[in-house]
Every structure is written in structure tokens, then in C-alpha cells.
Amino acid sequence: MPQTGKIPREFFHSQIAPRLGADRSDVRIGPKHGVDFGVIDVDGTALAVATDPVSILPDLGFERAGRFAVRIVLADVAVSGLSPSHLAISFSLPPELTDDEFATVWGAIHDECTDLGVDIVTGHTARYEGCSFPWVGGATAMAVGDHDEIIRPDGSRPGDDLVLTTGPAVEAASLFASLFPEQIDCEQSVVDRVAVRLDDLDGVRDALAAADASGVTAVHDVTEGGLLGALHEMAAGAGVQFSVGSEHVPTDPDVLRLCDALGMEPWTATSSGSLLVAVDSASTDAVLSRLRGRGTTAAVIGGVEAGSGVIRDGERTRPPAGDSSWPVYEALLEADS
């Protein structure tokens, strides 16, 4: 059976990358495995675009689920350094979703987009047999700006510092604490504290705050494959080596306790909303100040060197084979059914 989650890097390179339609000269950044966005030149203006699935988790409550879903979509274009400006969104809804429930989802998406200055320009909404939660559609976020404002995903350079926001596994842990509180063998107070962390995840505003400080050379949202996966993707894209120390990584003790209770390895669990930021060392203090000024946890976890791959605590690592949160999620779903 094929593995759940994103397709393997090898399949992307062998089957997708060689077949990308017409080779247009206006594409400035095209598809790469692990890269969050692309860039098109439109009469000298940069149009950054990013496409993601839309996930709605009813057990979060439809308002909370809608806001969380659109933040994930918009974060992938915000890491370009440009403010998200437009959104196209499509819903293939399960028949059991009522009009009132969807209106609540849509209201939350509208509110979040309004807060961020994002205009919803097109979409498609329908109910279909065979559709089910949580994967109920897809969306494309866009941002418009100058080409010299783009923070390229492959821009990290030897000598840069590596900054991590929020910490590893926060998204996965807070989702599981919210969705399956009765199934987690951990103190209820820990579960409750981790659950509310979901509402703190704000990769969009954190990415823009970091970019405003200048000196940022690359940003990556820590999604499938977790922190270790993000490190490998970002290093490979730039053709450099990342060296990090575990003792420098910001961690939430409650998140780690919940990961331990679930048997989930935190460095390879998805944590959308946590950002990996490469920054010129002369600008590191300014970037940290901007992020911490927003109340976001941020720390230097290592640096960029000549070479390739990822060194953790002096040991060379391999890219994760998968995301450690997927089997945990499937086991929790099965136990809940």
C-alpha cells in the first residue's frame, strides 16, 4: 500500500518534475520537492502562488477549524516574504455537512482573510458523494510584489544562522490534544495546555514579521516530515549543509510529554506554523526581536555551512522516511471509531 502523506522525493523527481507542461519563460520559481511556493513574472511584477489541500476538522468546532485551515494555506505564500493578497478556494464537501455548519466555516475563513488583507477572488463549492472529512478541497494563495522582495526558498548561504519559531511537533500535538483528549494517557492538565497551543500557531504573521526585519535569506514552514524534514528540504534546495544542536531547539515540555505518551517522535511530526528561518548573522538579533515582540518563541538552533545534508549534534542524519504523526493519527481514529 502506498505511504500516507506527501509523495516521496524520488517519485517527484522521476515522474512530476520532468513533466510540467509548457516551459514558459515567465516562471521565475517553479515546482521543487519541499518548496512552499512558486513565482510568476507578470509585466515586471512578482506573483507568488502556493497551493494546498483544505482540511476541516469538525471536532475542533467549525469556526476554529475554518480559521486554522486558511492559516495553513496562506502560510505557504507568506514565506515568500510577500503579504498574501488573494485566495482561490474549492470545496468538495461531504453531503452530511449542513448549510449552517458550512456558513460557520466560511465566516471564519472570511474573517481571517479580512484580518490579513486577503481577497477571495474565485472558487467552487459543492457537495459530492464519497467526500469526507477532513480533506474537503484545495486552495491557492497568491501574493503580489516586487521581485527583489521575494525571499527565495533556496537562498540560505554558508554563514547564515538558522532560527526556529514555536518549536517541533506543536501542530500535531495540539491537534491530537484537541481531537482525542480522552485517548491520550497523560495528565488532563497537560492535554488541556497543549490543546490551546493550536490557536497560537500563526505562520503567516510570523513569516511577515521576520521578513520585515531584513536579512532573511530563506523561510520554510515546518509541515510534513517535521523539523528534521524541513531542515533536509531547505538544505538540499540551497545546496548547503545545516548543522544544528538539539539543546538550542525551543521545546514545550508539555508537547514533549504528550509526544512521549503517544509514541510520536517530535522532530519528524508535522508542525505547520513553526518556521525555519535562515538569516544573515548580522540581522539575527533584529529577526529574533521582531518575532519575540509578537509573543512568538524563537531561537537560533544552528547555522549554514558549505557541504550538504543535515548534521544534528555532530551526527549526520537522513531525511525522514515519513511523518511520525500519521500513524498516530490513524491509530487514534481507529480507536475512536
N, C-alpha and C positions, 0 to 999 in steps of 0.2 A: 504494500500500500504506500502511495506517495506520502512524504512527510508533511504534516500540517505546518502552515506558516508560509513565509516567503519562499519562492523557488530558490534552489541552490545557485550559487555563483556560477558553477560550471554550466548549468543549463542556460543561464542568462547569456553567458559569453558564446556558447555554441549555437543557440537557437534564436535568441532575440536580438542581440547586438548586431549580427550581420544582416538583419532584415528589418530595416526601419523605414521602409517606404522611400519616397523621393529624397534624394540627398540635396536639400535646399541650402543655399548659401546664407540665408538669414538666421539659421540656427547657430547660436553662439555657444551654448552649452547643451549637449544632447544627453540621452539616457546613459547612465553608468550604474552598475550594481552598487547599491548603498548610497547613491547620491539623491538628495531630497527634492531637487528642483531642476528645471531646465530654463534656458533663456533664449528668447527670440528677439532679433533686431527689427523694430518697426520704425522705419524712416529715421534712424538715428537714436531712437528711444528704446530702452531695455524693457521687455515684458518677461517677467519671471513667472513661471507656471509650475504648479505641483498638483498631482492627482493622488487621491487616497480613497480607500473604502470608507463608507459611513457605517458606524457601529452604534446601535441604540440598545441600551441595556435597561429594560423596563424596571428591573428591581432597584435601580438607582432612583427611581422616580422620573417621570418623563421630562420635567423641567431640567433637572440636574443632568440627565442623560443627553438631552439636546445640546446643552451648553458644553459639556465635556466632548461630545462628538465633533462639534465645529472647531473647538480649540485645537484638536489634533490635526484637522485638515489644514487650518490656517498656519500652524507652526511650521509646516514643511516649506512654505514660501517665505515666511518671516526670517528663516535662517539665511536667506539671500542678503539680508541687510536692508531690504526694501519693505515698507509697510504694506501689508495686504490691502488691496483696494477693491477687488471684485471676486465674486464667487458664482460658479455654476454648480448646481447640485441636483442629483437624480435620486429618487426614492422608488424602490421596488418593495412595497410594503406587504406584510402578511395580512390576509383577509380579516383576521380577528382584531386588528388594531382599529379602534373606534375613531370617529371624526374628532371627538373631544380630546382623546389622547394624542392624536397627531397634531391637533391645534396647539397643545401644550408644548410638544417638541418644537414645532415651528416657531412658536413665540419665543422660546429660549434661544433658538438659532438667530432669529431676528434681533433680539436684544443684544446678544454677544456681537453680532456683526455691526450693529449700530454703535456700540461702545468703541469698536475698533475702527470705525470709518469704512466699513466694507459694504459694498452694494451688491445685492444678489441680482444677477443680470439674466439668468436663464436656468432652465431645469426641466424636470419631468417627474411627475408624481402619480403613482398608480398602485393598486393592489393586485397581486397575482397569486394564484395557487402555487404552492411549492416554495414560496418565500418564507423565511423565518428569521426571528431574532437570533443573534444581534446584527448580522450583516444584512443591511436593508438598502444598500445603494452605494453611490460613489459621488465624489465631488472634486472639482478642480478650482483651486485658489489661484489668484493672479495678483501681481504687484507691478506697478509701473514706476520707472525712474531712470536715472542716468546710468550708462554702462559703468562709469567709474565708481558708482556707489555699490555695485554688486560685490558681495563677499563670496568669492569662488569656493566651491566645496573642496577643490584640490589646492588651496592656496597656502597651506601650512608649510613653514620653512624651517630648516635647522636653526636653532637658537630661540625659536618661539617657546613660550610657556603654554602648558595645557591646563585649562581651567574647567572644572566640572561644577555645574549647578545642581542643587537639590539632593543628589546622591543616587546610588543604584537601587533599582527594584521598587522605587516608591510607587510608581503607577500600578504595577502588578499587585503589590501587597495591599495597596489601598482599595483597589477594585475587589480583591478577594475578601477583604475585611468588610466591605460594604455589601457584597452579594451573598456571602456564605458565612455570616458571623457565627452561626450555631455549629458549624462543622470544623472550626479551627480550634485545635487543642492548645489554647493559650488563654491567659487571664483576660477576662472580659474588658478590663480597663485598657489593656494593650490593644486589643482588637478595635475598641472604640476610638482610641487615639490615632491609630493607623488609618481607619476609615475616613476620618475627616481630612486627612492629608490630600485626598483626591481633589478637593476644592482649591488647594493651594497651587496645583500644577498649572503653570501659565507660561509655556514655552514661547508664545507669541510676544508677549510684553518683555520677557527676559531677553529674547534674541534682539529685539529692537533697542533695549537699554544697553546691551553690550556693544552693538554696532554704533550707537551714538557716541561712545567713548573714544572711538577711532583706534587704530592699531590692530583690530581683529583681522586675522587672515583666513579663518575658516570656522564654520559653525555646523554642528551636526546634532540632530535630535536623537536621543538615545532610545530607539524603538526596538524592533525585534532583534534578538541577539544580545540585548542589554549593553552595558558599558563595555564589556570586552569586545562585542561585535562592532560597536561604534568606533572603538579605537582602531580595530583592524581595517574597517572600511575607510576611515578617514586617512590613515597612514598609507594604505595602498593607493588611494586616489591621488595623493600628492607625491608618491614615490619616495617616502621618507620613513624613518624609524621613530616610533614613540617609546619613551621609557617612563614608566610610572611606578609610584610607590604606594602600596596598599595603605600605609599608615597616614598618607595625606588625603585619602579619599573621604569626603564628608559622608558620614553614615548616621542614620537614625537608629538608635538601639532598639526601639520598638519594631521598626521594619525588619531588622535582623532577627529579632526573636520570632516574629511571625514567619519569616522565611524558613527559619530552622524548624518551626512547628509543622510547616507544610512540606518540608524536604525540597525547597526551591533554592537553587544556587543564585545568590543575589547579583553576581557580576554578569550573568547571562540571561537575566529576566528583563523583559521589556520595561522601560521607564520613560515613556513619552512625556515630555515636559521637563525632563532633565536634559541639559545641553552640554555638549563637549565643545569647548571653545579654544581655538588656537589663537594666540595673541602675541604680537611683538613684545618682548620682555620690557621695553621701555614704557609700554602702555598698560602693563598688567595691573598696577595699582589703581589706575583710573577705571578699568573694566570692573575690578572687584568692588570698587566704591559704588559704581552705578548699580550693580546687581544687589549688593548688600543694602544700599539705600532704598531699594524696593522691598526689603524684607526677605530676599532670596538668599538661601545658603549658597556660598560659592567659595572654592578653594583651588589653589594651584596643586595639581596632582602629579605633575611631571613635566617633561619637556620633549621637544622635537630634535632629532639628531639625523645626521646623514646615515643612510642604510635603508633597511626595510624591515617590516614586521613590528611586533609589539613586545617589549621587554617589561615584565612585571616582577618587581622585587628581585631584579637581577637575572631572572629566568626567562628564556624565550617562550612565547606562547603560540598556540594555534588558534585560528578563528573558531568560534563555537560552531558545533555541528547543527545546533538548533537553539530554540529559546526554551529556557528551563520552566517558563510559566505555562507553556502549552499543555504538557502532560498533567500538571497540577490542576489546571482549569478543567480539563476533560475528566479527571478523577472526581473533582468536586461536583461537576454537572451530573455525573453518573450516580454519585451518592445522594444527590438531591432529587433524583427522579423517582 
